[in-house]
Every structure is written in structure tokens, then in C-alpha cells.
Amino acid sequence: MRGSATATGTGVRARAHRLWHRLPTGPTRMLRGFSWASLVANILIIGTGGAVRLTGSGLGCPTWPLCTPESLVSTPEMGIHGVIEFANRTLTGVLGIIAVAVVLAVIRWRRDRPDLFDLGVVVAGGILLQALIGGITVLTGLNPFVVGVHHVISTLLVCVCTVFLFRLGPSGGASPPGGRASRLLRPLAVAIAALAGITTVLGVLTTGAGPHSGDAAAGRSGFDATVLQHLHATPSYLLLGLTVLLVAVTVMLRHPARRAAVTLLSIEAGQIAVGLFQARNGLPPLAVGVHMVLAAVLAASVTWMLCTVWVARPARVGAGR
């Protein structure tokens, strides 16, 4: 028996050794695919989380980690609300699998690129944390403040996934630029990122005071939703104005960040249009859901812009003529 156990252990170690040496030792197309999948999935789960709330399915699975005290999955008696809530929980598992795949794809070259390994671990750990906070959300009856924290962390994970993708690209190891362009663009980019963060947090607080609680029995924050709407709108308009300035400066300097700036401006314009529509039409659920997804895309766009401004070298005036 002892010899058999030793042989089994040796066989397991041999298989583990072979699997370890099959892991990539540098950037691969598969890693880029997993990285994009991670970003898209982290944006998607914000959309599905919004669908849970907007359809009143927040307590479709009334307990956690099981869906009911007797069942891991939703049951026919729970109806469509149970299906929607359990589908959102299932997506968390998919996110976790993708995150682990990303970590495994960089683990063998972590000494050369510790930044990518650290970012991958942060995403994987963040998804685990989100699963726990999701459980607390259910167990507290959809407390709006817990729900808000849940949303903010999801947004931060979108930002980390975006940084990972940027660092994975050819510009990831570039040295920071110098000169007047950097002294002008960096503070502007940081101000835009700060305003985007403030706008997001105020948007989360506005939602926590609004009608879409996720369940008829769920409480609200008690804040005045109308006042919060105005507070939420003010920094968003400032954000738009600063982004217009960023576009103008990057185009004038022919800076590589101009494409990221134009993309960001387009997303902001769309987000403001959707925000105005939902505010003037009684917060229709579909419009609110689109607004939430666009907020996640906006977070990714701001992050990409900030990274581009921080490391890209501006093109010389007259180059390429």
C-alpha cells in the first residue's frame, strides 16, 4: 500500500511538472484573448447585476451561498426572478475561471513582468471579494449601501482589467514622457479621472435613493434622489468640458493619446444623452441599465486614456509629412 501511494504521488508530481512547463513564458495570443474576455465579462456582470435590480430579482435567490436553503440552483417555484438572480451568480463563477486563467498565463514570467502578475492576482482576488459582498448583499436584504460598494468594486475591477490590457501591449514598458506636453496633459488627465470617479460614486448614491431597489421589500438610503440627481449631473458636465479640452490639446500636439481622448468624449456624450433621457422619462429600466453599462465602459475608457497620457511619447510636430 505504501509503495502504491508513493507511485501515485510521483505520478501526480510528474503530471503537475509537465503542466507547469506547458504554461507560457511570454505574451501569447491566448493571454490577450483571456485578458479581453476578463474585461468584457467584468463589464457584462455590471449589466447583469443591473438587470437583477431593474427586474426586481434581487432576492430571487433569498439566501447565500445556496439559492434556497435546500437548493444550490433556482427552482421552478421561484419563477423568472430566481433564474435572473442565479444567472448573475453563475457569471461570477465564469469571471473567476477567466481570472485564474489569466494568472496561470503570466505566472511563469512573473519575474520579468511582475506588474502583470500582480494585476492578475488583484482581479482574481477582487472577484472572490465580490462573491462575498454579493452574499452580504442578499443576507442584508439588499442594503443600498452594500449594493453601492458592490457596484463600485466592480467598476474598479474594470479599471484594473483595462490597465492589464494596456500594460500587456507594446507600450506597456515605455518610459514616461517628459517636456511641456506631459506637464500639461498629466494634470488634465488626472482631473478627468477624479471627476469620473466622483460622478460614478454620486451615480451609485443616486441609484440607492431611487425606485429600483431590486425587491419590493428592500429599503432605500433615505437621501433625496432629486438633489442627488443634480449633484450627479454637475461633475458629469465638468467632465465633458475637461475632455473637450483634452481632445483639443492632444490634437494640437499630435499626441498619441488623442484617439483615446476622442473615444472618451464620444462615450461621455452618449452617457449624458442616456442620463437626460432616463431622468426626463421616469427612469425606465432599460435606459437605466444602458446607463450602468455605459458607466463601466466609461471607466475603462478613462483608465485607458490615463495610461496613454502617462506613458506614450508625443509625436513630433511635422512627423510623417
Residue pairs with C-beta under 8 A, 6 or more apart in sequence:
20 108
23 104
23 105
23 107
23 108
24 30
24 31
24 105
24 106
24 108
24 109
25 108
25 109
26 109
27 168
28 105
30 105
31 102
31 105
31 106
31 168
32 165
32 168
34 98
34 101
34 102
34 105
35 102
35 161
35 164
35 165
35 168
36 165
37 98
38 95
38 98
38 99
38 102
38 123
38 161
38 164
39 158
39 161
39 162
39 165
39 300
41 91
41 94
41 95
41 98
42 95
42 123
42 154
42 157
42 158
42 161
42 296
43 158
43 293
43 296
43 297
43 300
44 91
45 88
45 91
45 92
45 95
45 154
46 151
46 154
46 155
46 158
46 292
46 293
46 295
46 296
47 289
47 292
47 293
47 296
48 87
48 88
48 91
49 88
49 150
49 151
49 154
49 292
50 288
50 289
50 292
50 293
51 57
51 84
51 88
51 289
52 58
52 60
52 84
52 85
52 88
52 214
53 142
53 147
53 212
53 213
53 214
54 212
54 285
54 286
54 288
54 289
55 80
55 81
55 84
55 285
56 81
56 214
56 215
56 216
57 80
57 81
57 82
57 84
57 85
57 214
57 215
58 85
58 137
58 138
58 142
58 213
58 214
58 215
58 218
59 81
59 85
59 138
59 141
59 142
59 214
59 215
59 217
59 218
60 74
60 78
60 79
60 80
60 81
60 82
60 83
60 84
60 85
60 86
61 67
61 68
61 74
61 78
61 82
61 85
61 86
61 89
61 138
62 68
62 138
63 69
63 138
63 139
64 134
64 135
64 138
64 139
65 72
65 135
66 72
67 73
67 74
67 75
67 78
67 82
67 85
67 86
67 89
68 74
68 75
68 78
73 86
74 82
74 83
74 85
74 86
75 82
89 134
92 127
92 130
92 131
92 134
95 127
96 124
96 127
96 128
96 131
99 120
99 123
99 124
99 127
100 124
102 120
102 123
102 124
102 164
103 117
103 120
103 121
103 124
106 113
106 116
106 117
106 120
107 117
110 116
110 117
113 167
115 167
115 172
116 164
116 167
116 168
119 160
119 163
119 164
119 167
120 164
122 160
123 157
123 160
123 161
123 164
126 153
126 156
126 157
126 160
127 157
129 153
130 150
130 153
130 154
130 157
133 146
133 149
133 150
133 153
134 150
136 146
137 143
137 146
137 147
137 150
140 146
141 215
141 217
141 218
141 219
142 213
142 214
142 215
142 218
142 219
143 219
144 208
144 209
144 213
144 218
144 219
144 220
144 221
145 208
145 221
147 208
147 214
148 204
148 205
148 207
148 208
151 204
151 207
152 200
152 201
152 204
154 296
155 200
155 295
155 296
155 299
158 296
158 299
158 300
158 303
159 299
159 300
159 302
159 303
161 300
162 299
162 300
162 303
162 304
162 307
163 303
163 307
166 172
166 303
166 304
166 307
166 308
167 307
171 308
171 311
171 312
172 311
174 311
174 312
174 313
175 311
176 182
176 310
176 311
177 311
177 312
177 313
177 314
179 314
181 253
181 255
181 314
184 249
185 246
185 249
185 250
185 253
185 255
185 257
185 309
186 309
186 310
188 242
188 245
188 246
188 249
188 309
189 246
189 257
189 305
189 306
189 309
189 310
190 306
191 242
192 239
192 242
192 243
192 246
192 264
192 302
192 305
192 306
193 302
193 303
193 306
195 235
195 236
195 238
195 239
195 242
196 239
196 298
196 299
196 302
198 235
199 232
199 235
199 236
199 239
200 295
200 299
202 228
202 231
202 232
202 235
203 232
203 291
203 295
205 221
205 223
205 228
205 232
206 225
206 228
206 229
206 231
206 232
207 288
208 220
208 221
208 223
209 220
209 221
209 222
209 223
209 224
209 225
209 228
210 220
210 225
210 283
211 283
212 283
212 285
212 288
213 219
213 220
229 279
233 275
236 268
236 271
236 272
236 275
237 272
239 268
240 265
240 268
240 269
240 272
243 261
243 264
243 265
243 268
244 265
246 257
246 261
246 264
246 265
246 305
247 258
247 261
247 262
247 265
249 255
250 257
250 258
250 261
251 258
253 314
253 317
254 314
254 315
254 316
254 317
254 319
255 309
255 312
255 314
255 315
256 308
256 312
256 313
256 314
256 315
257 305
257 308
257 309
257 312
260 301
260 304
260 305
260 308
260 309
261 305
263 301
263 304
263 305
264 298
264 301
264 302
264 305
267 294
267 297
267 298
267 301
268 298
270 294
271 291
271 294
271 295
271 298
274 287
274 290
274 291
274 294
275 291
277 287
278 284
278 287
278 288
278 291
281 287
